[in-house]
Amino acid sequence: MREDWIECELGNIFETVTGNTPSKKEKDNYGSDIPFIKPPQINNNYLNTSVEFLSPKGKLKGRILPVNSVLVTCIGNLGRIGINKIEVAFNQQINAVKPISNIESKFTFYQAQSVNFRNQLEQLSTSTTVALVNKSNFNSVKFRIAPLIEQKAIVKKIEALFSSLDSGIADLRKAQEQLVIYRQAVLKKAFEGEYPQKTIVEIADVNTGATPKRGNLDFWENGTIPWVTSTVVNNDYVNEPSELITENAIKQTNCKLIPKGSLLVAMYGEGKTRGKCSELNIDTATNQALAGITLFEEHKNSKLFVKWFFVKNYEEIRLLSSGGVQPNLNLSIIKNTIIPFPQPSEQQRIIKEIESRLSVCDKVEESIIESLEKAVALRQSILKKAFEGTLLSAEEIAICKADKDYEPASVLLERIKKEKKKISS
């Protein structure tokens, strides 16, 4: 930290406040008058609106922040930062720093995003189950003050660097989206052609399983037989069981062992699980949410071809789901799925082409992910330098010092304390 900077506790500089939640039992506390901010909406961002609003009555019971206050999540996921561009109310999981005339609000906003600030919050947390930083501890966080002219110069440089960084990140995200489109195009092209067609049931045994009654210890206690649920298909291969069941569970329920090398397709599942396909590297039983596809002996060498087909047809298969709140596939849909089925030599050529092209995609994807990780690290590096006083060049600092309004942070702090004392009295 530079010698003309100064460090002191948040509570000695700012007015801080903890949010609250007007009673949900009184429905007329909520309406459309003022945004009500909760932690999920805060992610180092500007706050202009909300998913929930208070009514004029609720506004009287809430805690309202003036524009350019800095909001900090202090329960659970510590250190998510926001700055409000309109008046907002906020809940009790957030502590806020109100703006003052001698500290640039964005200087506070960016400093609160630094690793140093976040580390202090974690050290001040008073709970081992759910992290919590109360207002008293929050006020003891050390805050670094630069001369006001320099604060403005630092904010300007941070935003210029972040703008360039964000532009690069946007390009990387766009490249990721283009990779997804290219992968889909490769798979679509691979299965186009005038090929003979078969249903899955013509080339494989298709089975499902069951969930043995949980209350029956005879089915679960000291189990030795692998048993899996639909979440396993989120990986390309199934290498270990979700749980173990007993031989009695196999004998007395609809559970049955599906052999290693079979394919699993999820028939139920929220989110992205339903319709996904994975390959078994173990013999296992399954629950009723999975279809096990075991290719007949004469088609064993087509396993990878069939697997790529299900990967390619993921979205199409999901559209076949039926039901209400949670639509599902069923065994009949899987059995009667039609697959192009060329000669084995042509299948192998198609597999080779798919894997050749997608391996290039994988390498590009790895490079993009690495670059995105570096961007996150670079953002923190910029903030670290900014609040150690080393982001500005010697020439930029000299320009700040030459300004007629330049004064050391110690002088600034005395003015802040006097103003705070005047307000409190």
Backbone hydrogen bonds, N-H to C=O, Kabsch-Sander energy under -0.5 kcal/mol:
donor,donor_aa,acceptor,acceptor_aa,energy
5,W,2,R,-1.7
6,I,145,I,-2.1
8,C,143,F,-2.3
10,L,141,V,-2.4
11,G,139,N,-2.7
12,N,9,E,-1.4
13,I,9,E,-0.5
13,I,10,L,-1.7
14,F,10,L,-2.9
16,T,14,F,-0.6
17,V,96,A,-2.0
19,G,91,N,-0.7
19,G,94,I,-2.2
20,N,90,F,-1.9
27,K,25,K,-1.2
29,N,26,E,-2.2
30,Y,27,K,-1.7
31,G,53,F,-1.4
33,D,54,L,-1.9
34,I,54,L,-1.6
36,F,52,E,-3.1
37,I,35,P,-0.6
37,I,89,A,-2.9
41,Q,38,K,-2.0
42,I,39,P,-2.3
43,N,41,Q,-0.6
44,N,81,I,-1.5
45,N,81,I,-1.3
47,L,83,I,-2.5
48,N,46,Y,-0.6
54,L,34,I,-2.8
55,S,29,N,-2.3
59,K,55,S,-2.8
60,L,56,P,-1.2
61,K,57,K,-0.9
62,G,58,G,-1.6
64,I,62,G,-0.6
65,L,88,V,-3.0
68,N,84,N,-3.3
69,S,66,P,-1.0
70,V,97,V,-2.5
71,L,69,S,-0.6
71,L,82,G,-2.8
72,V,95,N,-3.0
73,T,80,R,-2.1
74,C,93,Q,-2.9
75,I,93,Q,-0.8
76,G,131,A,-3.3
77,N,75,I,-0.9
78,L,76,G,-1.3
79,G,73,T,-2.6
80,R,77,N,-0.6
82,G,71,L,-2.1
83,I,45,N,-1.8
84,N,69,S,-1.5
85,K,47,L,-2.3
86,I,47,L,-0.7
88,V,65,L,-1.1
89,A,35,P,-2.9
90,F,63,R,-0.7
91,N,37,I,-1.8
94,I,91,N,-1.4
95,N,72,V,-2.6
96,A,17,V,-2.9
97,V,70,V,-2.7
98,K,15,E,-2.5
98,K,96,A,-0.6
100,I,103,I,-0.5
103,I,100,I,-1.1
107,F,104,E,-0.9
108,T,104,E,-1.5
109,F,105,S,-2.5
110,Y,106,K,-2.7
111,Q,107,F,-1.8
112,A,108,T,-2.4
113,Q,110,Y,-0.9
114,S,111,Q,-1.4
118,R,114,S,-2.2
119,N,115,V,-3.0
120,Q,116,N,-1.7
121,L,117,F,-1.8
122,E,118,R,-2.1
123,Q,119,N,-2.2
124,L,120,Q,-1.8
125,S,121,L,-0.7
125,S,122,E,-0.7
126,T,132,L,-2.8
131,A,129,T,-0.5
133,V,74,C,-2.8
134,N,132,L,-0.5
138,F,134,N,-2.8
139,N,135,K,-2.4
140,S,136,S,-0.5
140,S,137,N,-1.0
141,V,138,F,-1.6
143,F,8,C,-3.4
145,I,6,I,-3.5
151,Q,147,P,-2.6
152,K,148,L,-2.0
153,A,149,I,-1.6
154,I,150,E,-2.8
155,V,151,Q,-2.6
156,K,152,K,-2.2
157,K,153,A,-2.0
158,I,154,I,-2.9
159,E,155,V,-2.5
160,A,156,K,-1.6
161,L,157,K,-2.6
162,F,158,I,-3.1
163,S,159,E,-2.0
164,S,160,A,-1.7
165,L,161,L,-2.4
166,D,162,F,-3.4
167,S,163,S,-1.8
168,G,164,S,-1.8
169,I,165,L,-2.4
170,A,166,D,-2.6
171,D,167,S,-1.8
172,L,168,G,-2.0
173,R,169,I,-2.7
174,K,170,A,-2.3
175,A,171,D,-2.1
176,Q,172,L,-2.1
177,E,173,R,-2.2
178,Q,174,K,-2.3
179,L,175,A,-2.0
180,V,176,Q,-1.9
181,I,177,E,-2.0
182,Y,178,Q,-2.5
183,R,179,L,-2.9
184,Q,180,V,-2.2
185,A,181,I,-2.2
186,V,182,Y,-2.5
187,L,183,R,-2.4
188,K,184,Q,-2.6
189,K,185,A,-2.4
190,A,186,V,-2.0
191,F,187,L,-1.2
191,F,188,K,-0.5
192,E,189,K,-1.2
195,Y,193,G,-1.7
198,K,339,I,-2.3
200,I,337,T,-1.7
201,V,335,K,-2.3
202,E,199,T,-1.3
203,I,199,T,-0.6
203,I,200,I,-1.4
204,A,200,I,-1.2
205,D,294,T,-2.8
207,N,292,G,-2.3
209,G,287,N,-1.0
210,A,286,T,-1.7
216,N,213,K,-1.4
217,L,215,G,-1.0
219,F,216,N,-1.9
220,W,216,N,-0.6
220,W,217,L,-0.6
221,E,217,L,-2.7
223,G,220,W,-1.6
224,T,245,I,-1.5
225,I,245,I,-2.8
227,W,243,E,-2.0
228,V,285,A,-2.0
232,V,229,T,-1.7
233,V,230,S,-1.5
234,N,231,T,-1.7
235,N,232,V,-1.6
238,V,279,E,-2.9
239,N,237,Y,-0.7
242,S,227,W,-1.5
243,E,227,W,-2.3
245,I,225,I,-2.9
246,T,219,F,-2.1
250,I,246,T,-1.1
251,K,247,E,-2.3
252,Q,248,N,-2.7
253,T,249,A,-1.1
255,C,249,A,-0.5
258,I,284,T,-3.3
261,G,280,L,-2.4
262,S,259,P,-1.8
263,L,293,I,-2.7
264,L,278,S,-3.1
265,V,291,A,-2.3
266,A,276,K,-2.1
267,M,289,A,-3.5
268,Y,289,A,-1.2
273,T,270,E,-1.6
275,G,266,A,-2.7
276,K,273,T,-2.4
278,S,264,L,-2.3
279,E,236,D,-1.9
280,L,262,S,-3.0
281,N,238,V,-2.5
284,T,258,I,-2.2
285,A,226,P,-2.6
287,N,228,V,-1.6
290,L,287,N,-1.3
291,A,265,V,-2.7
292,G,207,N,-4.1
292,G,290,L,-0.5
293,I,263,L,-3.5
293,I,291,A,-0.5
294,T,205,D,-2.7
294,T,292,G,-0.6
295,L,293,I,-0.6
296,F,203,I,-2.4
299,H,296,F,-2.2
300,K,297,E,-1.3
302,S,299,H,-2.4
303,K,300,K,-1.6
306,V,302,S,-2.6
307,K,303,K,-2.5
308,W,304,L,-2.5
309,F,305,F,-1.8
310,F,306,V,-2.1
311,V,307,K,-2.1
312,K,308,W,-2.7
313,N,309,F,-2.4
314,Y,311,V,-1.1
317,I,313,N,-2.9
318,R,314,Y,-1.9
319,L,315,E,-1.6
320,L,316,E,-0.5
320,L,317,I,-1.3
321,S,318,R,-1.7
322,S,328,N,-2.8
328,N,322,S,-3.4
329,L,267,M,-2.9
334,I,330,N,-1.8
335,K,331,L,-2.9
336,N,332,S,-2.2
337,T,334,I,-1.2
339,I,198,K,-3.4
341,F,196,P,-3.9
346,E,343,Q,-0.7
347,Q,343,Q,-2.3
348,Q,344,P,-2.4
349,R,345,S,-1.7
350,I,346,E,-2.3
351,I,347,Q,-2.7
352,K,348,Q,-2.4
353,E,349,R,-2.1
354,I,350,I,-2.7
355,E,351,I,-2.8
356,S,352,K,-2.1
357,R,353,E,-2.1
358,L,354,I,-2.9
359,S,355,E,-1.7
360,V,356,S,-1.0
361,C,357,R,-1.5
362,D,358,L,-2.5
363,K,359,S,-1.8
364,V,360,V,-2.2
365,E,361,C,-3.0
366,E,362,D,-2.4
367,S,363,K,-1.9
368,I,364,V,-2.4
369,I,365,E,-2.7
370,E,366,E,-2.3
371,S,367,S,-2.2
372,L,368,I,-2.5
373,E,369,I,-2.3
374,K,370,E,-2.0
375,A,371,S,-1.9
376,V,372,L,-1.8
377,A,373,E,-2.0
378,L,374,K,-2.7
379,R,375,A,-2.3
380,Q,376,V,-1.8
381,S,377,A,-2.1
382,I,378,L,-2.4
383,L,379,R,-2.0
384,K,380,Q,-2.6
385,K,381,S,-2.4
386,A,382,I,-2.4
387,F,383,L,-2.1
388,E,385,K,-0.9
389,G,385,K,-0.7
390,T,385,K,-2.6
391,L,385,K,-1.0
397,I,393,S,-2.4
398,A,394,A,-2.2
399,I,395,E,-1.9
400,C,396,E,-1.7
401,K,397,I,-2.5
402,A,398,A,-1.5
403,D,399,I,-0.5
403,D,400,C,-1.2
406,Y,403,D,-1.9
409,A,4,D,-2.4
411,V,408,P,-0.6
412,L,408,P,-1.7
413,L,409,A,-2.8
414,E,410,S,-1.6
415,R,411,V,-1.7
416,I,412,L,-2.3
417,K,413,L,-2.6
418,K,414,E,-2.1
419,E,415,R,-2.4
420,K,416,I,-2.6
421,K,417,K,-2.5
422,K,418,K,-2.2
423,I,419,E,-2.3
424,S,420,K,-2.4
425,S,421,K,-1.6
